[in-house]
């Protein structure tokens, strides 16, 4: 990459442009104003000087040269006396000049002298003769004009020195600014390159090396965002690997079972009772595959944001009764006691079908992961502005260290019966959050309670 196309090069060029702009502004403000100030100072001095010597101006033309020569040391300037040969626009002719070495042709028809005689008042200005600048003041006396002309060579030398110093300072400041900008930009771009390398590692699937930048600026914040992304992607990648392993196992086991049963069913000597037993087991494996496929489909819809939920008023007590009726026969067959508490209507905001889906996950987990004889209780109640559907059991409970990860995707407890993919509680939690609620886990007084918390609808009572 060209150095000028890099961030460091562009920052250096930007700072160079800023410094150059500042120096240009300084030059425009300082140098011309300094020159104008020096010129005005000289003109003011000449104006004061001409007013001092004018009273001594002789009326006798033969004494005008003597006047010019004597006035020169006093005014510290060249003194020239002009006479107007007739009415304007007749030429102004120098008749006396303190500069005896000159033939006065260089000042004939001097612009400042003409201006003074034309307006019959003091005139002043800066003119250029023979590539030299002069400050001039002219004062009319009758048909004559007294002109004081002082070279601005010394003043312009001072301006030239200031100009060269500004240029020198500008060059040094620009060079220093470029070096400093490039050095600072190099440090800055090094941090950017480190972030780029981290992004490349993450994109390549390497989540081991942390993204570290201790800066408190925007790059530091970006690095910390990258680090959070790395941790999240690392978790998702690990979860994906676990899911693939779990899903492969979940799919392989029923598929192998189905394949084995199909081979056994080909035996013509199999009796009807054995055949019926095999068919029942095959139906169980098909149901297991169907549940896994449904969980995966729901999970993909949740991730894509395509799982819609309704926002309506529902009765949690009525839904609890539905769940009890749906799972009652299954609970009895497994040796569990399934009961509901208090049929008082509990209105809440949510989606009835999705609440039933969450409730099925919770009730099914309670029936599968607890031993026979366990009591399972369904209840609905309100507390403040919350409406709650609770599924509780008095089984062996869930270890405290597993409470945090029990709702993570693909999470399964050690030693748990391999009856699912570990997606049920994760899906239940995300469905509850889509409805503006949550699923809580609480263990107290020998009971393990999963609580679906929704917003209570108006009109409910505590």
Secondary structure in CASP SS format (residue, H / E / C, confidence):
PFRMAT SS
TARGET T0000
AUTHOR 0000-0000-0000
METHOD secondary structure of the structure
MODEL  1
X C 1.00
X C 1.00
X H 1.00
X H 1.00
X H 1.00
X C 1.00
X H 1.00
X H 1.00
X H 1.00
X H 1.00
X H 1.00
X H 1.00
X H 1.00
X H 1.00
X H 1.00
X H 1.00
X H 1.00
X H 1.00
X H 1.00
X H 1.00
X H 1.00
X H 1.00
X H 1.00
X H 1.00
X H 1.00
X H 1.00
X H 1.00
X H 1.00
X H 1.00
X H 1.00
X H 1.00
X H 1.00
X H 1.00
X H 1.00
X H 1.00
X H 1.00
X H 1.00
X H 1.00
X H 1.00
X H 1.00
X H 1.00
X H 1.00
X H 1.00
X H 1.00
X H 1.00
X H 1.00
X H 1.00
X H 1.00
X H 1.00
X H 1.00
X H 1.00
X H 1.00
X H 1.00
X H 1.00
X H 1.00
X H 1.00
X C 1.00
X C 1.00
X C 1.00
X C 1.00
X H 1.00
X H 1.00
X H 1.00
X H 1.00
X H 1.00
X H 1.00
X H 1.00
X H 1.00
X H 1.00
X H 1.00
X H 1.00
X H 1.00
X H 1.00
X H 1.00
X H 1.00
X C 1.00
X C 1.00
X E 1.00
X E 1.00
X E 1.00
X E 1.00
X E 1.00
X E 1.00
X E 1.00
X C 1.00
X C 1.00
X C 1.00
X C 1.00
X C 1.00
X C 1.00
X C 1.00
X E 1.00
X E 1.00
X E 1.00
X E 1.00
X E 1.00
X E 1.00
X C 1.00
X C 1.00
X C 1.00
X C 1.00
X C 1.00
X C 1.00
X C 1.00
X H 1.00
X H 1.00
X H 1.00
X C 1.00
X C 1.00
X C 1.00
X H 1.00
X H 1.00
X H 1.00
X H 1.00
X H 1.00
X H 1.00
X H 1.00
X H 1.00
X H 1.00
X C 1.00
X C 1.00
X C 1.00
X E 1.00
X E 1.00
X E 1.00
X E 1.00
X E 1.00
X E 1.00
X E 1.00
X C 1.00
X C 1.00
X E 1.00
X E 1.00
X E 1.00
X E 1.00
X E 1.00
X E 1.00
X E 1.00
X E 1.00
X E 1.00
X E 1.00
X C 1.00
X C 1.00
X E 1.00
X E 1.00
X E 1.00
X E 1.00
X E 1.00
X E 1.00
X E 1.00
X E 1.00
X C 1.00
X H 1.00
X H 1.00
X H 1.00
X H 1.00
X H 1.00
X H 1.00
X H 1.00
X H 1.00
X H 1.00
X H 1.00
X H 1.00
X H 1.00
X H 1.00
X H 1.00
X H 1.00
X H 1.00
X H 1.00
X H 1.00
X H 1.00
X H 1.00
X H 1.00
X H 1.00
X H 1.00
X H 1.00
X H 1.00
X H 1.00
X H 1.00
X H 1.00
X H 1.00
X H 1.00
X H 1.00
X H 1.00
X H 1.00
X H 1.00
X H 1.00
X H 1.00
X H 1.00
X H 1.00
X H 1.00
X H 1.00
X H 1.00
X H 1.00
X H 1.00
X H 1.00
X H 1.00
X H 1.00
X H 1.00
X H 1.00
X H 1.00
X H 1.00
X H 1.00
X C 1.00
X C 1.00
X C 1.00
X C 1.00
X C 1.00
X C 1.00
X C 1.00
X C 1.00
X C 1.00
X C 1.00
X C 1.00
X C 1.00
X C 1.00
X C 1.00
X H 1.00
X H 1.00
X H 1.00
X H 1.00
X H 1.00
X H 1.00
X H 1.00
X H 1.00
X H 1.00
X H 1.00
X H 1.00
X H 1.00
X H 1.00
X H 1.00
X H 1.00
X H 1.00
X H 1.00
X H 1.00
X H 1.00
X H 1.00
X H 1.00
X H 1.00
X H 1.00
X H 1.00
X H 1.00
X H 1.00
X H 1.00
X H 1.00
X H 1.00
X H 1.00
X H 1.00
X H 1.00
X H 1.00
X H 1.00
X H 1.00
X H 1.00
X H 1.00
X H 1.00
X H 1.00
X H 1.00
X H 1.00
X H 1.00
X H 1.00
X H 1.00
X H 1.00
X H 1.00
X H 1.00
X H 1.00
X C 1.00
X C 1.00
X C 1.00
X C 1.00
X C 1.00
X C 1.00
X H 1.00
X H 1.00
X H 1.00
X H 1.00
X H 1.00
X H 1.00
X H 1.00
X H 1.00
X H 1.00
X H 1.00
X H 1.00
X H 1.00
X H 1.00
X H 1.00
X H 1.00
X H 1.00
X H 1.00
X H 1.00
X H 1.00
X H 1.00
X H 1.00
X H 1.00
X H 1.00
X H 1.00
X H 1.00
X H 1.00
X H 1.00
X H 1.00
X H 1.00
X H 1.00
X H 1.00
X H 1.00
X H 1.00
X C 1.00
X C 1.00
X C 1.00
X C 1.00
X C 1.00
X C 1.00
X C 1.00
X E 1.00
X E 1.00
X E 1.00
X E 1.00
X H 1.00
X H 1.00
X H 1.00
X H 1.00
X H 1.00
X H 1.00
X H 1.00
X H 1.00
X H 1.00
X H 1.00
X H 1.00
X H 1.00
X H 1.00
X H 1.00
X H 1.00
X H 1.00
X H 1.00
X H 1.00
X C 1.00
X C 1.00
X C 1.00
X E 1.00
X E 1.00
X E 1.00
X E 1.00
X E 1.00
X C 1.00
X C 1.00
X C 1.00
X C 1.00
X C 1.00
X E 1.00
X E 1.00
X E 1.00
X E 1.00
X C 1.00
X H 1.00
X H 1.00
X H 1.00
X H 1.00
X H 1.00
X H 1.00
X H 1.00
X H 1.00
X H 1.00
X H 1.00
X H 1.00
X H 1.00
X H 1.00
X H 1.00
X H 1.00
X H 1.00
X H 1.00
X C 1.00
X C 1.00
X C 1.00
X C 1.00
X C 1.00
X C 1.00
X E 1.00
X E 1.00
X E 1.00
X E 1.00
X E 1.00
X E 1.00
X E 1.00
X E 1.00
X E 1.00
X C 1.00
X C 1.00
X E 1.00
X E 1.00
X E 1.00
X E 1.00
X E 1.00
X E 1.00
X E 1.00
X E 1.00
X C 1.00
X C 1.00
X C 1.00
X C 1.00
X C 1.00
X C 1.00
X H 1.00
X H 1.00
X H 1.00
X C 1.00
X C 1.00
X C 1.00
X C 1.00
X C 1.00
X C 1.00
X C 1.00
X C 1.00
X C 1.00
X C 1.00
X C 1.00
X C 1.00
X C 1.00
X C 1.00
X C 1.00
X C 1.00
X C 1.00
X C 1.00
X C 1.00
X C 1.00
X C 1.00
X H 1.00
X H 1.00
X H 1.00
X H 1.00
X H 1.00
X H 1.00
X H 1.00
X H 1.00
X H 1.00
X H 1.00
X H 1.00
X C 1.00
X C 1.00
X C 1.00
X E 1.00
X E 1.00
X E 1.00
X E 1.00
X E 1.00
X E 1.00
X E 1.00
X C 1.00
X C 1.00
X E 1.00
X E 1.00
X E 1.00
X E 1.00
X E 1.00
X E 1.00
X E 1.00
X E 1.00
X E 1.00
X E 1.00
X C 1.00
X C 1.00
X C 1.00
X C 1.00
X C 1.00
X C 1.00
END
